[in-house]
Amino acid sequence: MIALALMLFSGLAHANLDPECESIAAAGPPADYDEQSQADYLLNFGAMAFSFSPLHAPVPHEPGHGTAGLELMIKPNLSCERRLVLGYTKTEDTNKGPVIPRPRLSMSLPAWGNVVPYVSLGYLPPITAMGFRAVLISAEVGAGVPFDSGMQLGGRYHATLFKVISDIATPFSEEDTIYLDFLMGSTFGLDLMAGYEVGNFTPYTAVGFTDVSTFFYVGEDSAVGNNHDPYAGITFSLGTQARLGEVVDLGAEFYTAPGIIYTGRLRGSYAF
């Protein structure tokens, strides 16, 4: 998920290199390659992989009702070109955990006229799996307005705090001791949403702005990888919410921060 700016070690001759990336590394970095930009991208990618996208329609539930379930955040694997650092001599281990679960609880409050407010909470406890230990907490507050035509409009505020402990930076050679690295970060933002209810399905779209902050500590040498260009920009969501029967509520979504991450997310919930 992440990278480090370890320019102090750029002169080492035997950096740890993923065999899958050897041919690309041998060709050398492209003309526009920049060490700091590569590190910034990896930090931004790691943070946006945990951001709290909608995964629901502008009006997620009837007033006084809600859902409790599990979200699956699909984290795409990065190419060698994105993982190679130190002048294309070393790869970062960013492709752990292709699917990250996040338990999710959402509740609509009593309506204010035609406006339906809601709150949601997501929490992943500190568990170790797939080569890393992560803990995160996410929340959103929002409101939507349903129309007789089936149209829905709404807006929401969301925020996520997370930390990851794992061997992300990797040793400089296979014989070196493996040290755990520490990544901490946050995302927060605002979305405007529109949807249209058709039977049991409500396709929707969201356009918003999300801001990223990160802190990365390299366990091997106690260096701190600074993010010189934290992402602060547009996000897009395109998805659908489906209500199947009385107690099954599903969500599927394509989510992107252009130039940083393009991914999908799924949600299965019990409706009450």
Backbone as CSV, one residue per row, in Angstrom:
resi,resn,N_x,N_y,N_z,CA_x,CA_y,CA_z,C_x,C_y,C_z
1,MET,0.798,-1.183,0.000,0.000,0.000,0.000,0.839,1.245,0.000
2,ILE,2.033,1.235,0.388,2.644,2.501,0.699,4.090,2.522,0.265
3,ALA,4.686,3.645,0.357,6.101,3.741,0.055,6.816,4.641,0.998
4,LEU,8.072,4.742,0.813,8.916,5.552,1.658,9.881,6.301,0.794
5,ALA,10.280,7.434,1.272,11.315,8.189,0.578,12.619,7.889,1.280
6,LEU,13.363,6.961,0.718,14.614,6.527,1.355,15.802,6.912,0.483
7,MET,15.867,8.146,0.140,16.932,8.592,-0.750,18.328,8.357,-0.174
8,LEU,18.408,8.281,1.142,19.720,8.098,1.765,20.371,6.792,1.351
9,PHE,19.543,5.850,0.899,20.070,4.525,0.587,20.109,4.268,-0.917
10,SER,19.975,5.302,-1.697,19.886,5.084,-3.135,21.173,4.524,-3.727
11,GLY,22.261,4.569,-2.997,23.510,4.049,-3.526,23.733,2.581,-3.241
12,LEU,22.820,1.909,-2.523,23.017,0.496,-2.233,22.880,-0.327,-3.509
13,ALA,23.721,-1.318,-3.655,23.779,-2.044,-4.922,22.813,-3.211,-4.980
14,HIS,22.377,-3.751,-3.852,21.598,-4.996,-3.874,20.268,-4.798,-3.156
15,ALA,19.426,-3.935,-3.684,18.115,-3.712,-3.089,17.205,-4.900,-3.393
16,ASN,16.191,-5.086,-2.521,15.245,-6.178,-2.663,14.305,-5.888,-3.836
17,LEU,14.264,-6.779,-4.816,13.512,-6.547,-6.040,12.603,-7.737,-6.316
18,ASP,11.303,-7.470,-6.507,10.346,-8.506,-6.850,10.757,-9.125,-8.193
19,PRO,10.894,-10.462,-8.263,11.298,-11.094,-9.534,10.386,-10.719,-10.701
20,GLU,9.105,-10.481,-10.437,8.185,-10.117,-11.503,8.528,-8.761,-12.125
21,CYS,9.289,-7.961,-11.398,9.596,-6.607,-11.858,11.018,-6.466,-12.395
22,GLU,11.762,-7.556,-12.450,13.178,-7.459,-12.814,13.388,-6.902,-14.223
23,SER,12.591,-7.354,-15.182,12.796,-6.889,-16.557,12.453,-5.412,-16.691
24,ILE,11.434,-4.974,-15.974,11.046,-3.560,-16.025,12.106,-2.709,-15.338
25,ALA,12.602,-3.197,-14.187,13.644,-2.456,-13.473,14.915,-2.358,-14.308
26,ALA,15.234,-3.418,-15.059,16.465,-3.431,-15.861,16.440,-2.354,-16.942
27,ALA,15.242,-2.007,-17.402,15.131,-0.968,-18.433,15.327,0.432,-17.860
28,GLY,15.289,0.540,-16.540,15.511,1.831,-15.907,14.246,2.662,-15.831
29,PRO,14.253,3.684,-15.002,13.054,4.522,-14.828,12.776,5.357,-16.061
30,PRO,11.509,5.691,-16.294,11.180,6.568,-17.429,11.737,7.972,-17.205
31,ALA,11.712,8.764,-18.261,12.314,10.096,-18.200,11.628,10.996,-17.173
32,ASP,10.321,10.785,-16.953,9.585,11.647,-16.032,9.521,11.084,-14.610
33,TYR,10.306,10.050,-14.322,10.288,9.439,-12.989,10.823,10.413,-11.943
34,ASP,10.119,10.481,-10.807,10.549,11.328,-9.696,10.377,10.545,-8.400
35,GLU,11.432,10.446,-7.617,11.413,9.620,-6.403,10.339,10.067,-5.413
36,GLN,10.255,11.353,-5.164,9.288,11.842,-4.195,7.856,11.664,-4.690
37,SER,7.637,11.904,-5.977,6.291,11.720,-6.531,5.840,10.269,-6.431
38,GLN,6.781,9.338,-6.627,6.453,7.919,-6.502,6.032,7.590,-5.075
39,ALA,6.760,8.102,-4.097,6.423,7.872,-2.696,5.091,8.514,-2.343
40,ASP,4.856,9.736,-2.819,3.596,10.427,-2.548,2.418,9.636,-3.098
41,TYR,2.567,9.124,-4.318,1.478,8.350,-4.918,1.131,7.139,-4.060
42,LEU,2.142,6.418,-3.623,1.888,5.197,-2.861,1.220,5.494,-1.523
43,LEU,1.589,6.572,-0.885,0.938,6.968,0.359,-0.511,7.363,0.109
44,ASN,-0.768,8.112,-0.944,-2.140,8.506,-1.272,-2.998,7.305,-1.642
45,PHE,-2.418,6.381,-2.393,-3.149,5.165,-2.765,-3.544,4.371,-1.523
46,GLY,-2.606,4.213,-0.589,-2.908,3.464,0.616,-4.026,4.092,1.418
47,ALA,-4.039,5.413,1.524,-5.087,6.092,2.280,-6.443,5.975,1.590
48,MET,-6.476,6.174,0.275,-7.754,6.134,-0.441,-8.349,4.729,-0.499
49,ALA,-7.516,3.705,-0.323,-8.043,2.338,-0.291,-8.977,2.120,0.891
50,PHE,-8.848,2.943,1.952,-9.684,2.797,3.146,-10.805,3.834,3.233
51,SER,-10.899,4.763,2.301,-11.876,5.845,2.424,-13.306,5.297,2.450
52,PHE,-14.224,6.087,3.010,-15.600,5.646,3.285,-16.512,6.131,2.165
53,SER,-16.568,5.385,1.078,-17.433,5.755,-0.040,-18.888,5.420,0.301
54,PRO,-19.867,5.931,-0.481,-21.276,5.800,-0.061,-21.776,4.358,0.078
55,LEU,-21.724,3.596,-0.996,-22.268,2.232,-1.035,-23.755,2.191,-0.669
56,HIS,-24.456,3.275,-0.935,-25.902,3.332,-0.709,-26.485,4.465,-1.538
57,ALA,-27.794,4.483,-1.661,-28.501,5.523,-2.395,-28.535,6.816,-1.576
58,PRO,-28.941,7.933,-2.196,-29.041,9.187,-1.439,-29.957,9.096,-0.227
59,VAL,-30.999,8.279,-0.305,-31.851,7.971,0.856,-31.668,6.484,1.140
60,PRO,-30.753,6.124,2.044,-30.403,4.708,2.205,-31.490,3.849,2.833
61,HIS,-32.330,4.426,3.686,-33.378,3.659,4.374,-34.581,4.557,4.642
62,GLU,-35.704,3.914,4.897,-36.868,4.647,5.401,-36.557,5.211,6.775
63,PRO,-37.163,6.336,7.154,-36.918,6.901,8.486,-37.170,5.874,9.593
64,GLY,-36.235,5.790,10.534,-36.356,4.857,11.641,-35.869,3.458,11.343
65,HIS,-35.326,3.230,10.161,-34.822,1.912,9.779,-33.331,1.996,9.441
66,GLY,-32.689,0.821,9.355,-31.266,0.807,9.076,-30.785,-0.548,8.613
67,THR,-29.474,-0.700,8.542,-28.850,-1.954,8.123,-27.605,-2.210,8.962
68,ALA,-27.253,-3.477,9.086,-26.008,-3.895,9.725,-25.416,-4.997,8.861
69,GLY,-24.160,-4.826,8.444,-23.594,-5.819,7.545,-22.104,-5.670,7.355
70,LEU,-21.622,-6.143,6.219,-20.194,-6.199,5.945,-19.914,-5.607,4.567
71,GLU,-18.951,-4.711,4.524,-18.455,-4.152,3.270,-17.153,-4.838,2.882
72,LEU,-16.962,-5.064,1.613,-15.711,-5.609,1.089,-15.070,-4.552,0.201
73,MET,-13.919,-4.040,0.630,-13.178,-3.053,-0.148,-12.158,-3.795,-1.010
74,ILE,-12.305,-3.724,-2.308,-11.395,-4.387,-3.230,-10.202,-3.462,-3.472
75,LYS,-9.009,-3.926,-3.107,-7.799,-3.122,-3.274,-7.019,-3.649,-4.475
76,PRO,-7.017,-2.917,-5.566,-6.334,-3.412,-6.777,-4.832,-3.519,-6.576
77,ASN,-4.234,-4.517,-7.211,-2.777,-4.645,-7.188,-2.140,-3.554,-8.031
78,LEU,-1.026,-3.043,-7.537,-0.292,-2.018,-8.272,0.721,-2.665,-9.208
79,SER,0.963,-2.023,-10.313,1.933,-2.506,-11.290,3.352,-2.304,-10.779
80,CYS,4.301,-2.940,-11.444,5.707,-2.742,-11.089,6.105,-1.286,-11.231
81,GLU,5.591,-0.625,-12.242,5.943,0.773,-12.470,5.542,1.654,-11.291
82,ARG,4.496,1.260,-10.559,4.057,2.036,-9.395,4.775,1.617,-8.121
83,ARG,5.308,0.402,-8.073,5.927,-0.103,-6.840,7.439,0.058,-6.808
84,LEU,8.049,0.324,-7.937,9.504,0.466,-7.990,9.932,1.827,-7.441
85,VAL,10.929,1.821,-6.534,11.440,3.047,-5.928,12.965,3.020,-5.986
86,LEU,13.573,4.056,-5.456,15.034,4.174,-5.424,15.640,4.001,-6.815
87,GLY,15.122,4.802,-7.744,15.646,4.735,-9.103,15.390,3.417,-9.790
88,TYR,14.241,2.774,-9.494,13.858,1.490,-10.100,14.775,0.350,-9.661
89,THR,15.310,0.417,-8.447,16.173,-0.662,-7.951,15.516,-1.494,-6.861
90,LYS,14.341,-1.113,-6.389,13.723,-1.771,-5.235,12.207,-1.699,-5.370
91,THR,11.520,-2.765,-4.957,10.062,-2.766,-4.990,9.501,-2.718,-3.575
92,GLU,8.377,-2.024,-3.420,7.645,-1.992,-2.159,6.573,-3.086,-2.173
93,ASP,6.288,-3.650,-1.012,5.309,-4.737,-0.913,3.932,-4.137,-0.635
94,THR,3.298,-3.646,-1.683,2.014,-2.949,-1.540,0.809,-3.824,-1.859
95,ASN,1.025,-5.020,-2.406,-0.085,-5.806,-2.934,-0.589,-6.869,-1.957
96,LYS,-0.595,-6.530,-0.682,-1.160,-7.426,0.318,-2.647,-7.119,0.496
97,GLY,-3.405,-8.124,0.868,-4.802,-7.904,1.197,-5.628,-7.392,0.037
98,PRO,-5.894,-8.213,-1.007,-6.662,-7.727,-2.150,-8.104,-7.370,-1.810
99,VAL,-8.638,-7.934,-0.716,-9.984,-7.593,-0.257,-9.914,-7.282,1.234
100,ILE,-10.400,-6.120,1.621,-10.357,-5.689,3.013,-11.786,-5.573,3.527
101,PRO,-12.151,-6.295,4.587,-13.519,-6.218,5.108,-13.689,-5.023,6.047
102,ARG,-14.906,-4.491,6.084,-15.222,-3.420,7.024,-16.673,-3.595,7.498
103,PRO,-16.911,-4.087,8.725,-18.268,-4.117,9.263,-18.880,-2.718,9.254
104,ARG,-20.156,-2.647,8.928,-20.780,-1.343,8.664,-22.196,-1.319,9.221
105,LEU,-22.526,-0.255,9.973,-23.851,-0.065,10.577,-24.391,1.280,10.114
106,SER,-25.648,1.309,9.654,-26.245,2.544,9.158,-27.669,2.676,9.677
107,MET,-28.088,3.918,9.962,-29.414,4.148,10.532,-29.973,5.467,10.028
108,SER,-31.207,5.436,9.540,-31.905,6.665,9.186,-32.662,7.184,10.406
109,LEU,-32.616,8.491,10.589,-33.265,9.143,11.722,-34.670,9.592,11.325
110,PRO,-35.482,10.042,12.282,-36.808,10.573,11.930,-36.702,11.706,10.908
111,ALA,-37.620,11.732,9.968,-37.571,12.707,8.879,-37.855,14.119,9.377
112,TRP,-37.225,15.087,8.720,-37.515,16.509,8.930,-38.265,16.984,7.685
113,GLY,-39.580,16.903,7.721,-40.342,17.183,6.511,-40.054,16.126,5.476
114,ASN,-39.524,16.533,4.311,-39.166,15.582,3.248,-37.720,15.103,3.336
115,VAL,-36.964,15.645,4.292,-35.541,15.332,4.400,-35.336,14.148,5.344
116,VAL,-34.598,13.147,4.878,-34.314,11.953,5.684,-32.836,11.974,6.085
117,PRO,-32.504,12.321,7.334,-31.106,12.288,7.776,-30.690,10.868,8.147
118,TYR,-29.381,10.594,8.083,-28.880,9.274,8.439,-27.458,9.377,8.953
119,VAL,-27.041,8.336,9.670,-25.672,8.229,10.166,-25.189,6.811,9.902
120,SER,-23.885,6.656,9.684,-23.293,5.336,9.462,-21.955,5.251,10.180
121,LEU,-21.598,4.038,10.567,-20.329,3.786,11.239,-19.706,2.523,10.663
122,GLY,-18.413,2.581,10.358,-17.665,1.406,9.929,-16.477,1.202,10.848
123,TYR,-16.213,-0.053,11.209,-15.100,-0.311,12.140,-14.473,-1.657,11.833
124,LEU,-13.175,-1.647,11.617,-12.392,-2.881,11.480,-11.501,-2.998,12.697
125,PRO,-11.713,-3.997,13.553,-10.872,-4.140,14.752,-9.455,-4.538,14.386
126,PRO,-8.514,-4.386,15.306,-7.102,-4.691,14.992,-6.855,-6.181,14.863
127,ILE,-6.970,-6.673,13.649,-6.725,-8.089,13.380,-5.549,-8.206,12.414
128,THR,-4.858,-9.338,12.478,-3.728,-9.597,11.589,-4.131,-10.649,10.567
129,ALA,-4.010,-10.309,9.294,-4.357,-11.236,8.216,-3.681,-10.778,6.940
130,MET,-3.384,-11.731,6.068,-2.836,-11.448,4.733,-1.554,-10.615,4.798
131,GLY,-0.786,-10.797,5.873,0.511,-10.149,5.943,0.526,-8.762,6.535
132,PHE,-0.616,-8.299,7.074,-0.591,-6.989,7.718,-1.653,-6.922,8.816
133,ARG,-1.439,-5.967,9.711,-2.373,-5.715,10.807,-2.957,-4.322,10.613
134,ALA,-4.287,-4.235,10.542,-4.930,-2.953,10.284,-6.062,-2.729,11.270
135,VAL,-6.293,-1.481,11.587,-7.451,-1.069,12.364,-7.944,0.238,11.767
136,LEU,-9.262,0.377,11.637,-9.789,1.613,11.081,-11.178,1.871,11.621
137,ILE,-11.542,3.138,11.667,-12.888,3.552,12.037,-13.344,4.606,11.053
138,SER,-14.567,4.453,10.561,-15.129,5.368,9.575,-16.509,5.813,10.029
139,ALA,-16.917,6.993,9.602,-18.239,7.501,9.948,-18.742,8.415,8.839
140,GLU,-20.050,8.510,8.741,-20.652,9.460,7.822,-21.937,10.015,8.433
141,VAL,-22.267,11.238,8.076,-23.566,11.840,8.382,-24.075,12.429,7.084
142,GLY,-25.355,12.245,6.813,-25.887,12.723,5.556,-27.380,12.903,5.609
143,ALA,-27.930,13.345,4.507,-29.372,13.539,4.397,-29.770,13.419,2.937
144,GLY,-30.947,12.857,2.708,-31.458,12.713,1.361,-32.912,13.109,1.273
145,VAL,-33.337,13.449,0.064,-34.723,13.847,-0.190,-35.291,12.956,-1.287
146,PRO,-36.335,12.162,-0.991,-36.980,11.359,-2.031,-38.115,12.147,-2.686
147,PHE,-38.297,11.921,-3.987,-39.377,12.572,-4.723,-40.352,11.522,-5.225
148,ASP,-41.606,11.938,-5.467,-42.633,11.002,-5.913,-42.268,10.334,-7.232
149,SER,-41.457,11.000,-8.048,-41.060,10.448,-9.343,-40.096,9.277,-9.224
150,GLY,-39.516,9.072,-8.021,-38.474,8.064,-7.819,-37.088,8.677,-7.713
151,MET,-36.969,9.937,-8.073,-35.696,10.637,-7.975,-35.318,10.845,-6.519
152,GLN,-34.011,10.771,-6.222,-33.481,11.052,-4.896,-32.264,11.965,-5.026
153,LEU,-32.182,12.962,-4.143,-31.026,13.838,-4.074,-30.529,13.874,-2.635
154,GLY,-29.220,14.051,-2.454,-28.705,14.077,-1.092,-27.266,14.535,-1.019
155,GLY,-26.764,14.567,0.185,-25.372,14.919,0.433,-24.903,14.265,1.708
156,ARG,-23.590,14.137,1.864,-23.049,13.482,3.044,-21.632,13.971,3.330
157,TYR,-21.245,13.855,4.603,-19.874,14.089,5.046,-19.326,12.768,5.560
158,HIS,-18.076,12.438,5.219,-17.500,11.164,5.657,-16.076,11.382,6.157
159,ALA,-15.632,10.503,7.042,-14.268,10.583,7.577,-13.804,9.186,7.971
160,THR,-12.506,8.933,7.829,-11.888,7.660,8.198,-10.547,7.914,8.852
161,LEU,-10.279,7.195,9.944,-8.965,7.152,10.572,-8.479,5.712,10.517
162,PHE,-7.198,5.487,10.209,-6.707,4.120,10.100,-5.237,4.048,10.478
163,LYS,-4.801,2.822,10.803,-3.379,2.548,10.945,-3.096,1.142,10.447
164,VAL,-1.915,0.945,9.890,-1.489,-0.342,9.339,-0.093,-0.640,9.855
165,ILE,0.111,-1.867,10.318,1.434,-2.328,10.734,1.789,-3.527,9.867
166,SER,2.885,-3.416,9.121,3.266,-4.483,8.193,4.664,-4.203,7.660
167,ASP,5.256,-5.206,7.035,6.517,-5.015,6.319,6.176,-4.474,4.939
168,ILE,6.055,-3.171,4.842,5.684,-2.527,3.583,6.922,-2.146,2.790
169,ALA,7.899,-1.538,3.492,9.094,-1.042,2.815,9.981,-2.171,2.312
170,THR,9.963,-3.297,2.963,10.758,-4.493,2.660,12.236,-4.254,2.920
171,PRO,13.003,-5.315,3.265,14.449,-5.169,3.477,15.154,-4.801,2.178
172,PHE,16.378,-4.325,2.290,17.147,-3.975,1.105,17.722,-5.204,0.416
173,SER,17.810,-6.330,1.138,18.193,-7.581,0.505,17.461,-8.702,1.233
174,GLU,17.381,-9.867,0.591,16.637,-10.988,1.158,17.247,-11.488,2.458
175,GLU,18.527,-11.215,2.685,19.200,-11.694,3.890,18.993,-10.767,5.084
176,ASP,18.507,-9.559,4.860,18.351,-8.593,5.940,17.187,-8.959,6.851
177,THR,17.261,-8.484,8.082,16.174,-8.672,9.040,14.924,-7.929,8.577
178,ILE,13.765,-8.554,8.769,12.501,-7.914,8.399,12.000,-7.089,9.574
179,TYR,11.742,-5.811,9.333,11.193,-4.915,10.333,9.783,-4.491,9.926
180,LEU,8.921,-4.314,10.924,7.567,-3.858,10.645,7.554,-2.336,10.512
181,ASP,6.783,-1.863,9.548,6.607,-0.438,9.329,5.236,-0.014,9.857
182,PHE,5.052,1.286,10.018,3.816,1.814,10.605,3.269,2.915,9.708
183,LEU,2.030,2.739,9.265,1.339,3.754,8.476,0.097,4.201,9.224
184,MET,-0.067,5.503,9.353,-1.269,6.069,9.953,-1.787,7.157,9.029
185,GLY,-3.099,7.276,8.921,-3.624,8.290,8.034,-5.092,8.556,8.243
186,SER,-5.604,9.490,7.475,-7.018,9.848,7.543,-7.485,10.322,6.176
187,THR,-8.775,10.178,5.947,-9.440,10.784,4.797,-10.733,11.412,5.288
188,PHE,-11.103,12.534,4.700,-12.417,13.104,4.986,-12.879,13.878,3.766
189,GLY,-14.207,14.003,3.621,-14.690,14.703,2.440,-16.189,14.867,2.424
190,LEU,-16.669,15.496,1.368,-18.083,15.773,1.137,-18.497,15.208,-0.213
191,ASP,-19.723,14.680,-0.297,-20.276,14.164,-1.540,-21.643,14.763,-1.807
192,LEU,-21.935,15.027,-3.064,-23.290,15.300,-3.531,-23.769,14.063,-4.282
193,MET,-25.024,13.655,-4.042,-25.516,12.380,-4.574,-26.843,12.563,-5.306
194,ALA,-27.048,11.690,-6.297,-28.319,11.622,-7.015,-28.612,10.162,-7.336
195,GLY,-29.881,9.786,-7.239,-30.265,8.417,-7.541,-31.680,8.364,-8.067
196,TYR,-32.074,7.186,-8.539,-33.422,7.005,-9.072,-33.908,5.606,-8.701
197,GLU,-34.975,5.553,-7.933,-35.513,4.271,-7.456,-36.354,3.624,-8.541
198,VAL,-36.001,2.379,-8.854,-36.735,1.590,-9.846,-37.033,0.238,-9.219
199,GLY,-38.231,0.067,-8.708,-38.573,-1.177,-8.025,-37.718,-1.366,-6.790
200,ASN,-37.025,-2.506,-6.718,-36.171,-2.806,-5.568,-34.755,-2.254,-5.716
201,PHE,-34.474,-1.601,-6.831,-33.123,-1.111,-7.099,-33.113,0.419,-7.150
202,THR,-32.019,0.992,-6.637,-31.821,2.442,-6.716,-30.415,2.717,-7.233
203,PRO,-30.239,2.821,-8.550,-28.940,3.241,-9.075,-28.636,4.672,-8.624
204,TYR,-27.366,4.963,-8.383,-26.999,6.289,-7.878,-25.605,6.662,-8.365
205,THR,-25.319,7.937,-8.240,-23.981,8.438,-8.496,-23.639,9.480,-7.445
206,ALA,-22.349,9.646,-7.170,-21.880,10.628,-6.193,-20.634,11.311,-6.733
207,VAL,-20.561,12.602,-6.508,-19.385,13.393,-6.872,-18.971,14.172,-5.632
208,GLY,-17.692,14.103,-5.283,-17.278,14.754,-4.044,-15.834,15.203,-4.055
209,PHE,-15.417,15.640,-2.884,-14.056,16.098,-2.652,-13.535,15.383,-1.414
210,THR,-12.342,14.796,-1.513,-11.751,14.069,-0.382,-10.321,14.550,-0.155
211,ASP,-9.971,14.688,1.118,-8.647,15.139,1.527,-7.935,14.003,2.264
212,VAL,-6.632,13.837,2.000,-5.829,12.758,2.580,-4.728,13.336,3.462
213,SER,-4.480,12.676,4.600,-3.304,12.953,5.429,-2.653,11.618,5.773
214,THR,-1.306,11.564,5.796,-0.605,10.308,6.098,0.628,10.560,6.958
215,PHE,1.007,9.500,7.680,2.276,9.464,8.419,2.834,8.068,8.250
216,PHE,4.080,7.951,7.766,4.677,6.648,7.509,6.031,6.549,8.208
217,TYR,6.162,5.532,9.055,7.393,5.303,9.833,8.030,4.007,9.356
218,VAL,9.283,4.081,8.929,10.001,2.927,8.394,10.733,2.233,9.535
219,GLY,10.358,0.992,9.833,10.934,0.292,10.978,12.403,-0.027,10.834
220,GLU,12.893,-0.188,9.605,14.272,-0.628,9.388,15.299,0.403,9.853
221,ASP,14.996,1.686,9.630,15.983,2.707,9.979,15.374,3.901,10.710
222,SER,14.121,3.766,11.173,13.428,4.816,11.927,13.255,6.103,11.127
223,ALA,13.216,5.990,9.819,12.980,7.162,8.973,11.482,7.411,8.840
224,VAL,11.123,8.639,8.562,9.736,9.021,8.335,9.568,9.405,6.873
225,GLY,8.638,8.738,6.187,8.358,9.052,4.792,7.303,10.134,4.696
226,ASN,7.696,11.331,4.327,6.767,12.453,4.242,6.005,12.440,2.922
227,ASN,4.732,12.786,2.990,3.899,12.936,1.808,3.916,14.410,1.415
228,HIS,4.666,14.737,0.366,4.799,16.128,-0.056,3.609,16.619,-0.870
229,ASP,2.769,15.701,-1.340,1.622,16.077,-2.177,0.408,15.237,-1.794
230,PRO,-0.107,15.392,-0.556,-1.266,14.602,-0.142,-2.468,14.895,-1.033
231,TYR,-3.180,13.830,-1.387,-4.308,13.995,-2.313,-5.395,14.861,-1.688
232,ALA,-5.860,15.818,-2.445,-7.013,16.642,-2.082,-7.715,16.941,-3.392
233,GLY,-8.731,16.124,-3.702,-9.330,16.268,-5.017,-10.654,15.547,-5.149
234,ILE,-11.073,15.414,-6.389,-12.393,14.899,-6.735,-12.454,13.383,-6.577
235,THR,-13.611,12.891,-6.148,-13.911,11.459,-6.133,-15.249,11.233,-6.838
236,PHE,-15.391,10.052,-7.422,-16.625,9.681,-8.111,-17.069,8.295,-7.649
237,SER,-18.372,8.121,-7.509,-18.959,6.812,-7.223,-20.120,6.564,-8.180
238,LEU,-20.238,5.336,-8.630,-21.354,4.913,-9.470,-21.752,3.525,-9.001
239,GLY,-23.009,3.388,-8.537,-23.393,2.100,-7.981,-24.885,1.913,-7.924
240,THR,-25.291,0.882,-7.206,-26.712,0.624,-7.009,-26.928,0.005,-5.645
241,GLN,-28.046,0.352,-5.036,-28.502,-0.285,-3.807,-29.706,-1.145,-4.148
242,ALA,-29.767,-2.346,-3.582,-30.850,-3.278,-3.884,-31.459,-3.795,-2.599
243,ARG,-32.767,-3.799,-2.528,-33.486,-4.363,-1.391,-34.174,-5.648,-1.845
244,LEU,-33.738,-6.778,-1.314,-34.269,-8.082,-1.694,-35.038,-8.659,-0.518
245,GLY,-36.347,-8.701,-0.628,-37.161,-9.193,0.476,-37.213,-8.173,1.605
246,GLU,-37.499,-8.654,2.808,-37.677,-7.767,3.952,-36.382,-7.462,4.684
247,VAL,-35.388,-8.345,4.594,-34.226,-8.188,5.475,-32.886,-8.163,4.744
248,VAL,-32.854,-8.276,3.440,-31.590,-8.293,2.704,-31.410,-6.970,1.957
249,ASP,-30.322,-6.282,2.247,-30.006,-5.015,1.595,-28.586,-5.107,1.045
250,LEU,-28.419,-4.874,-0.259,-27.130,-5.046,-0.921,-26.670,-3.740,-1.562
251,GLY,-25.374,-3.620,-1.733,-24.813,-2.477,-2.435,-23.626,-2.904,-3.266
252,ALA,-23.475,-2.301,-4.443,-22.318,-2.544,-5.308,-21.931,-1.209,-5.922
253,GLU,-20.619,-0.947,-6.005,-20.187,0.397,-6.387,-18.821,0.382,-7.066
254,PHE,-18.683,1.204,-8.096,-17.376,1.552,-8.640,-16.975,2.887,-8.036
255,TYR,-15.733,2.974,-7.553,-15.276,4.157,-6.826,-13.901,4.566,-7.333
256,THR,-13.695,5.873,-7.517,-12.398,6.326,-8.000,-12.040,7.701,-7.468
257,ALA,-10.754,7.868,-7.192,-10.118,9.169,-7.073,-9.196,9.228,-8.275
258,PRO,-9.535,9.957,-9.323,-8.810,9.880,-10.594,-7.306,10.079,-10.427
259,GLY,-6.578,9.162,-11.047,-5.125,9.213,-10.972,-4.538,8.545,-9.751
260,ILE,-5.387,8.154,-8.794,-4.913,7.519,-7.562,-5.419,6.091,-7.447
261,ILE,-6.740,5.900,-7.497,-7.295,4.561,-7.310,-8.573,4.399,-8.128
262,TYR,-8.746,3.209,-8.693,-9.950,2.807,-9.414,-10.319,1.443,-8.857
263,THR,-11.475,1.345,-8.218,-11.748,0.118,-7.487,-13.241,-0.140,-7.382
264,GLY,-13.587,-1.321,-6.876,-14.963,-1.692,-6.642,-15.191,-2.027,-5.185
265,ARG,-16.435,-1.874,-4.734,-16.793,-2.195,-3.349,-18.161,-2.857,-3.326
266,LEU,-18.304,-3.807,-2.392,-19.547,-4.568,-2.264,-20.009,-4.517,-0.817
267,ARG,-21.335,-4.603,-0.627,-21.885,-4.593,0.735,-23.067,-5.542,0.804
268,GLY,-23.093,-6.372,1.850,-24.232,-7.197,2.165,-24.681,-6.909,3.578
269,SER,-25.994,-6.639,3.768,-26.457,-6.186,5.078,-27.811,-6.800,5.439
270,TYR,-28.029,-6.874,6.738,-29.331,-7.230,7.296,-30.103,-5.945,7.550
271,ALA,-31.297,-5.849,7.015,-32.114,-4.649,7.165,-33.069,-4.809,8.352
272,PHE,-33.224,-3.743,9.098,-34.127,-3.778,10.257,-34.978,-2.518,10.324
